[in-house]
Amino acid sequence: MGTRSKRTLRCAACRMHKEDCLCALVPRLQLNTRVVVIMHCREWKRPTASAPLFTLAAPNSEIRLRGRKDIPFDDEGIVVPDRRTWLLYPGESATVLSPDLVKEDPRPVTLVVPDGSWRQASKVGQREPSLAGVSQVVLPDMGPSSYRLRNEPKVGGLSTFEAIARALRILEGEAVYEALDTLFGTMVERTLATRRQVVSG
């Protein structure tokens, strides 16, 4: 069985192996929605983390890390009065994200997206005081995940990139979703092709 050297170079931006770099294919989206990914520090180290790829496409998005020892979570500016703030998480009180829900308030949206394992993500709204009163939203059913790079322990689970793309389909429209979906699909296919080469090499 072939193996890939741990020293194989990856693109610092898209995190793909250099020969599979996606940077030239990343769309530059101008969004009204601001996306803040709250990522557990352990997730950041994983090359299959999908949120960093999304942030390349959306200049007004960002990743904030939590769970670092002796470093408090930076919540400054996430919740502001001139924007609606929603936590994308399927909690018991979550409301289904829909066009009608969006129309209820003219303010632009800040979408807060937990990233990590299900256990890590579930703690974001509980452990970060600034998010305690933030309304939770859940995605409507848009079909199964196409993310085949990890085993998904939860039925209906999505990668962080997919979850954001599907939320933006409602918040920003079909063109934004299609651009993101194309990028995501290319990333998955290139990664799978590389894995097949390693196995057969």
Secondary structure, DSSP 8 states (H G I E B T S, - for coil): -----TT--B-TTT-SBGGG--GGG------SSEEEEEEEHHHHT-TT--HHHHHHH-TT-EEEEE--TT-----TTSS-TTSEEEEE---TT-EE--HHHHHT--S-EEEEEEESSHHHHHTHHHH-GGGTT-EEEE----------SS--SSTT---HHHHHHHHHHHHT-HHHHHHHHHHHHHHHHHHHHHHHHHHH-
